[in-house]
Each structure stands twice: as C-alpha cells, then as structure tokens.
Amino acid sequence: MPVLNPTPTERMCDAQGRPYFLWDTDLTLTSFQQLLADADAPTQAYLTSKLMRQAKPDDVFSFVSVEQIRDRWPMLRDDLGRTKPFWEWLLRTWGIVP
C-alpha cells in the first residue's frame, strides 16, 4: 500500500520524544511502537484505535498494516469516535472490511 505523505519522524515528536498523536498520553514513540508490537490483543486494538483517531491517515500506515487493522477491526471499530465513518468508508472501499 503506498503511503502518500507521512510525517517525517524528526517532525513527528516533541522534545520529550512523544508523537503528536499521543498528546494526551505520556508515551514516547519508541514505547508506543513496542506496545503495538508486544502488548496483548486488547491493548494493541486500543492503541491502534487511538492512532486512527488522532493521527493523519498517512501516518497510521507507518505504524500498522492494513492486515493488522483488519485483524483488530472487531475490537477497535467502536473506539474510533468521529473518525469511524471515514475509516469504514476507506476500508470498505479497499475491500478490507465488509
């Protein structure tokens, strides 16, 4: 999947290493990436939904694959807030979710 315009890593984080999309959480980019990879399934789904709610769509795919979103969809879709219609439309258009 091509990514159109991801935010460069050096511009993604504040001076403490926290990415812009985690403005309300005290996690560094490295900690976030480790949790996405190693946490239990509910935590991965929560972090993925937080990423999908708060990051630019192009940045989402810098951290999770379409397959990971598809696999986590049942656990994360209800946590997408106002972004849910966008993500449902996009993933349906791509044939990722029914």
C-alpha positions as CSV (number, residue, x, y, z in Angstrom):
1,M,0.0,0.0,0.0
2,P,1.5,3.3,-1.0
3,V,1.7,6.0,1.7
4,L,1.1,9.4,0.2
5,N,2.7,11.9,2.7
6,P,3.8,10.5,6.1
7,T,5.1,12.9,8.6
8,P,8.9,12.6,8.9
9,T,10.0,11.0,12.2
10,E,12.0,14.1,13.2
11,R,8.9,16.2,12.9
12,M,6.5,13.7,14.5
13,C,7.7,14.1,18.1
14,D,8.1,16.8,20.7
15,A,11.3,17.4,22.7
16,Q,10.4,14.5,25.0
17,G,10.0,12.0,22.2
18,R,6.2,12.0,22.3
19,P,4.5,11.9,18.9
20,Y,1.9,14.5,18.1
21,F,-1.0,11.9,18.1
22,L,-0.2,10.9,21.7
23,W,-0.6,14.5,23.0
24,D,-2.8,13.2,25.9
25,T,-0.6,10.2,26.8
26,D,2.8,10.0,28.3
27,L,4.4,7.6,25.8
28,T,7.4,8.1,23.6
29,L,7.4,7.0,20.0
30,T,9.6,4.0,20.9
31,S,7.3,2.9,23.7
32,F,4.3,3.2,21.5
33,Q,5.9,1.1,18.8
34,Q,6.9,-1.6,21.4
35,L,3.4,-1.7,22.8
36,L,1.9,-2.0,19.3
37,A,4.2,-5.0,18.7
38,D,4.3,-6.7,22.0
39,A,1.2,-5.9,24.1
40,D,-1.9,-8.1,24.5
41,A,-4.6,-8.0,21.8
42,P,-6.9,-5.6,23.6
43,T,-4.1,-3.1,24.2
44,Q,-3.0,-3.4,20.6
45,A,-6.5,-2.7,19.5
46,Y,-6.8,0.3,21.9
47,L,-3.6,1.8,20.7
48,T,-4.5,1.2,17.0
49,S,-7.8,2.9,17.5
50,K,-6.1,5.8,19.3
51,L,-3.7,6.1,16.4
52,M,-6.5,6.0,13.8
53,R,-8.5,8.7,15.8
54,Q,-5.6,11.1,16.3
55,A,-3.0,10.7,13.6
56,K,-3.1,11.7,10.0
57,P,-4.3,8.7,7.9
58,D,-1.0,8.5,6.1
59,D,0.8,8.3,9.4
60,V,-1.4,5.4,10.6
61,F,0.1,3.2,7.9
62,S,3.6,4.0,9.1
63,F,2.8,2.0,12.3
64,V,0.2,-0.6,11.5
65,S,-0.5,-2.5,8.3
66,V,-3.9,-2.9,6.6
67,E,-3.8,-6.6,7.7
68,Q,-3.3,-5.6,11.4
69,I,-6.2,-3.1,11.1
70,R,-8.4,-5.8,9.6
71,D,-7.5,-8.3,12.3
72,R,-8.1,-5.8,15.1
73,W,-11.2,-4.3,13.5
74,P,-13.8,-6.1,15.6
75,M,-12.1,-4.8,18.8
76,L,-11.2,-1.3,17.7
77,R,-14.1,-0.1,15.4
78,D,-16.3,1.1,18.3
79,D,-13.4,3.2,19.7
80,L,-12.9,5.3,16.6
81,G,-15.2,8.2,17.7
82,R,-15.9,10.8,15.0
83,T,-13.4,9.2,12.6
84,K,-15.3,5.9,12.4
85,P,-17.3,6.9,9.2
86,F,-14.1,7.8,7.4
87,W,-12.3,4.6,8.3
88,E,-15.4,2.4,7.5
89,W,-15.6,4.1,4.1
90,L,-11.9,3.8,3.4
91,L,-11.6,0.2,4.5
92,R,-14.8,-0.9,2.7
93,T,-13.6,0.9,-0.5
94,W,-10.4,-1.1,-0.3
95,G,-12.3,-4.3,0.4
96,I,-10.7,-4.8,3.8
97,V,-13.8,-4.9,5.9
98,P,-17.4,-5.8,4.9
